């Protein structure tokens, strides 16, 4: 099959786990054995018909429904495991009106607690990351001391409580927690399904990328004047690419006819978009494509001039070069299919996280609601780099930046538009303010979307399902 790489579907592709071998057909039609993510198409779900009205993005009443019914029930990320390598290390994260602490205990187990003293409600710690010098959390207000296991160990004047000593009784409130792919996850619902079940099938798919071995090399948080759902809507569609990211047309097949969209019963979604060269509808100059891919082509020893008249052939050439030279350059691509070596595997994890996977890294994206104003949110962009074995520096083509494995990335924070989230993501951020303004207009009559944007409808349907369940007790 000339010019394409095809994966033969398995009888039951979702039963395959990390490391399983699948059949593929290579570019010369010879069967080979390589590893990779199942590309089996998910069945289309039934979609709701209620209009996605503008007030979902600005009404305080709707934001309160989300706060009571959505956020307490979903798995969220507190930070990276490598932020807390030693007992007593902790990282905090704020979501709406709540703050949480993820801490590594003396038993080396990671636990997540609400960041609130059980005496009179003072926030226990204010630092984003830290280390407990004494091995305990001590409230700055009255000195109550809690262990890394959450147990209340000591209070002043313990004998002055007529209701009995609070020690061992008024402990920190722990929530469900787990780790996967180097991330610390938590869920406020103590009866929540296990993380791996919640992430089905995303975790099984993304295990191949070994994100636990990646290093965060970019860490940006901006406050924007737009609702958090504007962000997730945006990353649930690629219809905007020709107009918001026109530079991408020269190096990927962004047209919906060349992409695959999967919507899973768990509420998560996936887009597969061919990369490593333009699609057949591209009519631009070859120079644009060759310039866009220049760093990759040089790194992998692909002669650009030999493909000037066959731009779509660049994708196959890059796949073959990476398969042949990956080991010599310090990469283990044995877990990847040929498509994963060039294509964009983009996963949106309900409700507010996106994984945009590259063969050498991941753009990790998250929108968090503002605690008081539904017309604002916090937007996180992390880039995780997979450094070649033995390399201390690497040029990240996605971020157009040199990164170092030795450098401890600093958290950049600021206002959207004033702090950069990277060359591509900045283009997304620039559009959300004006969208928020339009969503508030009396003239907006609700969405009118093409079929390729159905991941947005699916996203809102799943929000409505949780709202229909009512508030979570406690």
C-alpha positions in Angstrom: 0.0 0.0 0.0 2.0 3.0 -1.3 2.2 6.1 0.8 0.3 4.9 3.9 1.0 2.9 7.0 -2.0 0.8 8.2 -2.6 -1.1 11.4 -4.6 -4.2 11.1 -7.4 -4.0 13.7 -7.3 -6.6 16.4 -10.3 -8.8 17.2 -10.6 -7.0 20.6 -8.3 -4.0 20.5 -9.2 -2.6 23.9 -8.0 -5.8 25.6 -4.4 -5.1 24.4 -2.2 -3.6 27.1 1.1 -1.9 27.2 3.8 -3.9 25.4 1.5 -6.0 23.3 2.5 -6.5 19.7 0.2 -5.7 16.8 0.4 -6.4 13.1 1.1 -3.6 10.7 1.8 -3.3 7.0 4.9 -1.3 6.2 5.4 1.0 3.2 6.5 -1.9 0.9 3.7 -4.2 1.9 5.7 -6.5 4.1 4.1 -7.6 7.4 6.1 -6.5 10.4 5.7 -6.7 14.1 5.8 -3.4 16.0 4.1 -2.0 19.1 1.6 0.8 19.2 -1.7 2.2 20.3 -4.9 0.7 18.9 -6.5 2.9 16.3 -9.8 1.1 16.4 -12.6 3.5 15.8 -14.9 3.9 18.9 -18.6 3.6 18.3 -20.4 6.9 18.1 -22.5 7.7 21.3 -26.0 9.2 21.3 -25.9 12.9 21.5 -28.1 15.4 23.4 -30.2 17.9 21.6 -30.3 20.7 24.2 -28.7 23.9 22.8 -25.3 24.8 24.3 -26.4 28.2 25.5 -24.1 31.1 26.3 -25.1 31.4 29.9 -23.3 28.1 30.6 -20.1 30.2 30.3 -21.0 33.2 32.5 -24.0 32.6 34.7 -23.1 32.3 38.5 -25.9 29.8 38.9 -24.4 27.4 36.4 -20.9 27.8 37.9 -22.4 26.8 41.3 -24.0 23.7 39.8 -20.5 22.7 38.5 -18.9 23.4 41.8 -21.5 21.2 43.6 -21.9 18.4 41.2 -19.0 18.2 38.7 -15.7 19.1 40.4 -16.2 16.9 43.5 -16.7 13.8 41.4 -13.9 13.9 38.8 -10.3 12.8 39.0 -7.9 15.8 38.8 -4.2 16.4 38.8 -2.4 17.9 41.9 1.1 17.9 40.4 3.9 15.8 39.2 5.3 12.9 41.2 8.9 14.1 40.8 7.9 17.3 42.7 7.8 15.4 45.9 10.6 12.8 45.8 11.3 12.6 49.6 9.2 12.1 52.7 7.8 15.5 53.9 7.8 17.0 50.4 4.4 18.5 49.4 2.7 20.3 46.5 -0.5 22.2 46.6 -3.2 22.8 44.0 -6.3 25.1 44.0 -9.6 24.1 42.4 -12.4 26.5 42.8 -12.9 27.3 46.5 -10.8 24.3 47.6 -7.1 23.8 48.1 -5.5 20.4 48.3 -2.1 19.1 49.5 -0.3 16.2 48.0 2.4 15.0 50.4 4.8 12.1 50.5 4.6 10.3 53.8 7.3 8.7 56.0 6.1 5.4 54.4 6.9 7.0 51.0 3.2 6.8 50.1 1.6 9.8 48.4 -1.6 11.1 50.0 -3.8 14.0 49.2 -5.7 16.0 51.8 -7.9 19.1 51.8 -5.6 22.0 52.7 -7.5 23.1 55.8 -6.8 22.9 59.5 -9.6 21.1 61.4 -9.5 23.5 64.3 -11.2 26.7 62.9 -10.6 26.4 59.2 -7.3 28.1 58.6 -5.5 27.2 55.4 -2.7 24.9 56.5 0.0 25.8 54.0 0.3 28.6 51.5 3.3 27.6 49.5 2.9 25.9 46.1 5.7 23.4 46.9 7.6 22.8 50.0 9.3 20.4 52.5 8.2 19.8 56.1 11.4 20.5 58.1 9.9 19.0 61.2 8.1 16.2 59.4 4.7 17.7 60.3 2.3 20.3 59.1 1.9 23.0 61.7 -1.0 25.5 61.5 0.2 29.1 61.7 -2.8 30.2 63.7 -2.8 28.0 66.8 0.0 25.5 66.2 -2.0 22.3 65.6 0.4 19.7 64.2 -0.6 17.1 61.6 1.6 14.2 60.4 2.1 13.3 56.8 -0.4 10.6 57.2 -3.0 13.3 58.1 -3.2 12.4 61.8 -3.5 15.2 64.3 -0.6 14.6 66.5 -0.5 17.5 68.9 -2.5 20.6 70.0 -1.7 23.1 72.7 -3.7 22.8 75.9 -4.9 19.3 75.0 -6.6 19.0 78.4 -8.8 22.1 77.8 -11.3 20.4 75.4 -14.5 19.4 77.3 -15.6 17.3 74.3 -12.3 15.3 74.6 -8.9 15.6 73.0 -9.0 16.3 69.2 -5.7 14.4 68.7 -6.3 11.4 66.4 -9.9 12.6 66.0 -9.9 15.9 64.0 -7.4 14.6 61.4 -6.9 16.1 58.0 -9.6 15.1 55.5 -8.1 12.6 53.0 -9.4 12.1 49.5 -9.0 9.3 47.0 -5.6 9.5 45.3 -3.4 7.6 43.0 -0.5 8.1 40.5 -0.3 7.5 36.8 2.1 8.6 34.1 4.1 10.6 36.6 1.1 12.7 37.7 -0.5 12.8 41.1 -4.3 12.4 40.8 -7.0 13.0 43.4 -10.8 12.7 43.6 -12.8 14.4 46.4 -15.4 11.6 46.2 -14.1 8.8 48.5 -16.4 6.4 46.7 -15.0 7.3 43.2 -14.2 4.5 40.8 -10.4 3.7 40.7 -8.3 6.1 38.6 -7.4 3.4 36.0 -11.1 2.7 35.5 -11.9 6.4 35.2 -9.2 6.9 32.6 -10.3 3.9 30.4 -9.1 3.6 27.7 -6.8 6.6 27.8 -4.4 5.1 30.3 -4.0 1.9 28.3 -3.3 4.0 25.2 -0.9 6.5 26.7 1.2 4.1 28.7 3.2 3.6 25.5 4.6 7.1 25.8 6.1 6.5 29.3 5.3 10.0 30.5 6.7 9.0 33.9 10.1 9.2 32.3 9.5 12.7 30.8 10.7 15.9 32.5 8.6 19.0 32.7 10.5 21.7 30.9 7.9 24.4 30.5 5.4 25.3 33.3 3.1 28.2 32.7 -0.2 29.3 34.3 -2.1 32.4 33.1 -5.3 34.0 34.4 -7.7 34.6 31.6 -11.0 36.5 31.2 -12.8 33.5 29.8 -14.7 30.6 31.2 -12.8 27.3 31.6 -15.1 25.6 29.1 -13.9 27.9 26.3 -10.5 26.2 26.7 -11.8 22.6 26.7 -14.2 23.3 23.8 -11.2 24.6 21.8 -9.1 21.5 22.4 -12.1 19.3 21.6 -12.1 20.5 17.9 -9.6 21.1 15.1 -12.0 23.1 12.9 -10.2 26.3 14.0 -6.7 25.2 12.8 -6.6 26.9 9.4 -7.6 30.3 10.9 -6.0 30.3 14.4 -2.9 28.2 13.5 -2.4 28.7 9.7 1.2 27.7 10.0 0.2 24.1 10.7 -1.3 23.5 7.3 2.1 23.0 5.8 3.1 20.2 8.2 -0.1 18.2 9.1 -3.3 17.0 7.5 -5.7 19.0 9.6 -8.8 18.5 7.4 -11.5 16.5 9.1 -11.5 14.0 6.2 -8.0 12.9 7.1 -8.6 12.7 10.9 -10.2 10.2 13.2 -12.4 11.2 16.2 -13.2 8.8 19.0 -15.6 9.4 21.8 -15.4 6.9 24.7 -18.1 5.8 27.2 -15.9 7.1 30.0 -16.4 10.7 28.7 -13.0 11.1 27.3 -12.2 11.7 23.6 -9.4 11.3 21.1 -8.3 12.9 17.8 -5.8 11.3 15.4 -4.3 13.8 13.0 -1.6 12.8 10.5 1.6 14.8 10.8 5.0 14.9 9.3 3.8 16.6 6.1 0.7 18.3 4.7 -2.5 16.6 3.6 -3.6 16.1 0.0 -5.7 19.3 0.1 -2.5 21.5 0.7 -1.9 24.0 -2.1 0.9 26.1 -0.5 4.5 26.3 -1.6 6.9 23.5 -0.8 9.2 25.9 1.0 6.6 26.4 3.7 6.5 22.7 4.5 10.3 22.2 4.3 10.9 25.2 6.5 8.2 24.1 9.0 9.8 20.6 9.3 13.4 21.7 8.9 14.6 20.9 12.5 13.0 17.4 12.4 14.3 16.6 8.9 17.8 17.7 9.8 17.8 15.8 13.1 16.6 12.6 11.5 18.8 12.9 8.4 15.9 13.2 5.8 16.9 15.1 2.7 14.2 17.8 2.2 15.0 18.4 -1.4 14.3 14.9 -2.4 10.7 15.4 -1.3 10.1 18.8 -2.8 7.7 17.3 -5.3 6.3 14.7 -2.9 5.5 16.6 0.3 3.1 13.8 1.5 6.0 11.4 1.2 7.8 13.2 4.0 5.6 11.5 6.6 6.7 8.1 5.5 10.3 9.2 5.2 10.3 10.5 8.8 8.7 7.4 10.1 11.3 5.2 8.4 14.2 7.4 9.6 12.9 7.4 13.2 12.4 3.6 13.1 15.9 3.1 11.8 17.8 5.7 13.8 15.8 6.0 17.0 18.0 3.6 19.0 21.3 5.3 17.8 19.9 8.7 18.9 18.9 7.5 22.3 15.2 6.8 21.8 13.3 3.6 22.5 10.5 3.7 19.9 9.6 0.0 20.3 6.3 0.9 22.0 5.2 3.2 19.1 3.5 2.4 15.9 4.9 4.1 12.8 2.0 6.6 13.0 2.9 7.6 16.5 6.3 8.7 15.2 4.8 11.5 13.1 1.1 11.9 13.9 -0.7 14.0 16.5 -2.5 11.8 19.1 -4.6 14.3 21.0 -6.7 13.1 24.0 -9.1 15.2 26.0 -9.7 13.8 29.5 -13.0 14.8 31.0 -13.6 17.4 32.2 -10.6 19.8 31.8 -7.3 18.1 30.7 -5.7 17.6 27.3 -2.8 15.4 26.4 -1.3 16.3 23.0 1.2 13.6 22.4 4.4 13.8 20.4 7.0 11.1 20.0 9.4 13.1 22.1 7.1 14.7 24.5 3.6 15.9 25.5 1.8 19.3 25.6 -0.3 19.0 28.7 -3.2 21.5 29.0 -5.7 22.2 31.8 -8.3 24.8 32.5 -9.4 25.4 36.1 -12.4 27.5 37.1 -11.9 30.8 38.9 -13.1 30.5 42.5 -15.5 33.5 42.3 -15.9 34.7 38.7 -17.2 32.3 36.1 -16.0 34.6 33.3 -12.4 33.9 34.4 -10.3 30.8 34.7 -6.7 29.6 35.2 -5.0 28.0 32.2 -2.0 25.7 32.6 0.4 24.7 29.9 3.1 22.2 30.7 5.5 20.7 28.2 6.9 17.3 29.1 10.1 16.4 27.3 11.4 12.9 26.6 15.1 13.4 26.5 17.2 11.0 24.4 19.2 8.7 26.5 22.5 10.2 27.4 21.5 13.7 26.3 21.4 16.7 28.7 20.1 19.2 26.1 17.5 18.9 23.4 15.7 21.1 20.9 12.0 20.8 21.4 10.4 21.3 18.0 7.0 21.7 19.5 8.1 24.6 21.8 10.8 25.9 19.3 13.2 26.0 22.3 16.3 24.3 23.6 15.6 22.6 26.9 18.0 21.0 29.5 17.5 18.0 31.7 19.6 19.7 34.4 17.4 22.8 34.6 14.7 22.9 37.2 11.8 24.6 35.4 10.4 27.6 37.1 6.7 28.3 37.3 5.8 31.3 35.2 2.5 32.9 36.1 0.7 36.0 34.9 -2.1 37.4 32.9 -3.2 35.8 29.6 -1.5 37.6 26.7 1.3 38.9 28.9 3.0 35.6 29.6 3.7 33.2 26.7 2.4 29.6 26.7 4.4 28.7 23.7 4.1 29.7 20.0 1.1 27.6 19.1 -0.9 27.8 22.3 -0.6 31.6 22.4 -2.7 31.7 19.3 -5.4 29.7 21.1 -5.3 31.9 24.2 -5.6 35.1 22.0 -9.1 34.0 20.8 -10.8 33.0 24.1 -11.3 36.6 25.4 -13.3 37.6 22.4 -15.3 34.4 22.4 -16.2 35.0 26.1 -17.4 38.5 25.2 -19.6 37.1 22.3 -21.0 34.3 24.5 -22.4 37.0 26.8 -24.1 38.9 24.0 -27.9 39.0 23.6 -27.4 38.3 20.0 -25.8 34.8 20.5 -28.5 32.2 19.8 -26.5 29.1 20.8 -24.0 26.9 18.9 -24.4 25.7 15.3 -21.7 23.1 14.8 -20.5 20.8 12.1 -20.2 17.1 12.7 -16.4 17.3 13.1 -17.0 19.4 16.3 -19.1 16.7 18.0 -16.6 16.2 20.7 -17.8 19.6 22.1 -21.4 18.3 22.2 -20.1 15.1 23.9 -18.2 17.2 26.5 -21.3 19.2 27.4 -23.5 16.2 27.5 -21.2 14.6 30.1 -21.3 17.8 32.2 -25.1 17.7 32.2 -25.1 14.0 33.2 -23.1 14.9 36.4 -25.3 17.9 37.1 -28.4 15.7 36.9 -27.0 13.5 39.7 -27.2 16.4 42.1 -24.7 17.7 44.7 -22.2 15.3 46.3 -22.8 14.9 50.0 -20.0 16.1 52.2 
